């Protein structure tokens, strides 16, 4: 089991790499750890192999307490954790077979066991036929397979792959991930640290997202991306500007000034009503009926021979609207914007009436 509990790490130069990270990875799990460069992924890898220790918090890896581990116990810890690096780190003057066998010799394994085990893992990762070749004679994908064989050869409880597909093309990357998935199916815990979204999205595995030294997501399936707050803010500004434009157009049409607070709400409602009206109402060919006249207007409709521009008495509480004004008057009445408001055309009619 791998467990990080409230882990902080501050380097000597003051850089705060981890800020309270807590992750638990059970035996036999396959987990992606994702995040942008500088998010803290590399620091986590170094801690899991006891290369560095946490400033505070606790880390347990296969029974070893990283915060309190003794120097003489670190080699034993590392036998339980195989690491696969992005740059392969193979010994250039040794054959494929020797690169893998070297790891077993370092722990004192008998030659008979070495031969049997190295042959097995090279066959497992598909490069047994390249056993006598030097790393320089292999493709990038083949070198990465040798690196995986080397990580597997001592039968570790867990494999940690640090950007294993960083130097591979998409097809080789997919093959490599399928190989790691196969190794995981045999009982080995696999932790893949990467920022390759296209790879993560092809496997329905647990994904832990790190950003700014903190865990921001821990879920199954799919690469996690923090929402672009800058973009969201720009969209909000654009929406606000659009609302302001609607409010200004409305004010110009009505010949009035409304407050910013009222305008935001009124403009939205006017737009909806305009859409509904344009879909259901056409310009009347005849004079408006009594139902179209506001309540405060006289109830009797004008005579047929009466021209549309006829002026009504100034003493009326509110002059009759002409057909082209009735729509805006209805809107004002429904929205209750300044109930006593008189339209510019109304004021003109009143002035004409007063002049007579």
Secondary structure as the mmCIF struct_conf table of DSSP 4:
data_model
#
loop_
_struct_conf.conf_type_id
_struct_conf.id
_struct_conf.beg_label_comp_id
_struct_conf.beg_label_asym_id
_struct_conf.beg_label_seq_id
_struct_conf.end_label_comp_id
_struct_conf.end_label_asym_id
_struct_conf.end_label_seq_id
STRN STRN1 UNK A 2 UNK A 10
TURN_TY1_P TURN_TY1_P1 UNK A 12 UNK A 13
BEND BEND1 UNK A 14 UNK A 14
STRN STRN2 UNK A 16 UNK A 25
TURN_TY1_P TURN_TY1_P2 UNK A 27 UNK A 28
STRN STRN3 UNK A 30 UNK A 34
TURN_TY1_P TURN_TY1_P3 UNK A 37 UNK A 38
BEND BEND2 UNK A 39 UNK A 40
HELX_RH_AL_P HELX_RH_AL_P1 UNK A 41 UNK A 48
TURN_TY1_P TURN_TY1_P4 UNK A 49 UNK A 50
BEND BEND3 UNK A 51 UNK A 52
BEND BEND4 UNK A 55 UNK A 55
STRN STRN4 UNK A 56 UNK A 61
TURN_TY1_P TURN_TY1_P5 UNK A 62 UNK A 63
STRN STRN5 UNK A 64 UNK A 65
TURN_TY1_P TURN_TY1_P6 UNK A 66 UNK A 68
HELX_RH_3T_P HELX_RH_3T_P1 UNK A 71 UNK A 73
HELX_RH_AL_P HELX_RH_AL_P2 UNK A 74 UNK A 79
BEND BEND5 UNK A 80 UNK A 80
STRN STRN6 UNK A 81 UNK A 84
TURN_TY1_P TURN_TY1_P7 UNK A 86 UNK A 87
TURN_TY1_P TURN_TY1_P8 UNK A 92 UNK A 93
BEND BEND6 UNK A 94 UNK A 94
STRN STRN7 UNK A 95 UNK A 95
HELX_RH_AL_P HELX_RH_AL_P3 UNK A 96 UNK A 106
TURN_TY1_P TURN_TY1_P9 UNK A 107 UNK A 108
HELX_RH_AL_P HELX_RH_AL_P4 UNK A 111 UNK A 124
TURN_TY1_P TURN_TY1_P10 UNK A 125 UNK A 126
HELX_RH_3T_P HELX_RH_3T_P2 UNK A 128 UNK A 130
TURN_TY1_P TURN_TY1_P11 UNK A 131 UNK A 132
BEND BEND7 UNK A 133 UNK A 133
STRN STRN8 UNK A 134 UNK A 134
HELX_RH_3T_P HELX_RH_3T_P3 UNK A 135 UNK A 137
BEND BEND8 UNK A 138 UNK A 138
HELX_RH_AL_P HELX_RH_AL_P5 UNK A 140 UNK A 152
TURN_TY1_P TURN_TY1_P12 UNK A 153 UNK A 154
BEND BEND9 UNK A 157 UNK A 157
STRN STRN9 UNK A 158 UNK A 162
BEND BEND10 UNK A 163 UNK A 163
TURN_TY1_P TURN_TY1_P13 UNK A 164 UNK A 167
BEND BEND11 UNK A 168 UNK A 168
HELX_RH_AL_P HELX_RH_AL_P6 UNK A 170 UNK A 185
TURN_TY1_P TURN_TY1_P14 UNK A 186 UNK A 187
STRN STRN10 UNK A 189 UNK A 194
HELX_RH_AL_P HELX_RH_AL_P7 UNK A 197 UNK A 200
TURN_TY1_P TURN_TY1_P15 UNK A 201 UNK A 202
BEND BEND12 UNK A 203 UNK A 203
STRN STRN11 UNK A 206 UNK A 211
TURN_TY1_P TURN_TY1_P16 UNK A 212 UNK A 213
STRN STRN12 UNK A 214 UNK A 220
BEND BEND13 UNK A 221 UNK A 222
HELX_RH_AL_P HELX_RH_AL_P8 UNK A 229 UNK A 254
TURN_TY1_P TURN_TY1_P17 UNK A 255 UNK A 255
HELX_RH_AL_P HELX_RH_AL_P9 UNK A 260 UNK A 280
BEND BEND14 UNK A 285 UNK A 286
HELX_RH_3T_P HELX_RH_3T_P4 UNK A 290 UNK A 292
BEND BEND15 UNK A 293 UNK A 293
TURN_TY1_P TURN_TY1_P18 UNK A 295 UNK A 296
BEND BEND16 UNK A 297 UNK A 297
BEND BEND17 UNK A 299 UNK A 300
HELX_LH_PP_P HELX_LH_PP_P1 UNK A 301 UNK A 303
TURN_TY1_P TURN_TY1_P19 UNK A 304 UNK A 305
BEND BEND18 UNK A 306 UNK A 306
TURN_TY1_P TURN_TY1_P20 UNK A 308 UNK A 309
HELX_LH_PP_P HELX_LH_PP_P2 UNK A 310 UNK A 313
TURN_TY1_P TURN_TY1_P21 UNK A 314 UNK A 315
BEND BEND19 UNK A 316 UNK A 318
HELX_LH_PP_P HELX_LH_PP_P3 UNK A 319 UNK A 322
HELX_RH_AL_P HELX_RH_AL_P10 UNK A 323 UNK A 335
TURN_TY1_P TURN_TY1_P22 UNK A 336 UNK A 336
BEND BEND20 UNK A 337 UNK A 338
TURN_TY1_P TURN_TY1_P23 UNK A 339 UNK A 340
HELX_RH_AL_P HELX_RH_AL_P11 UNK A 344 UNK A 355
#
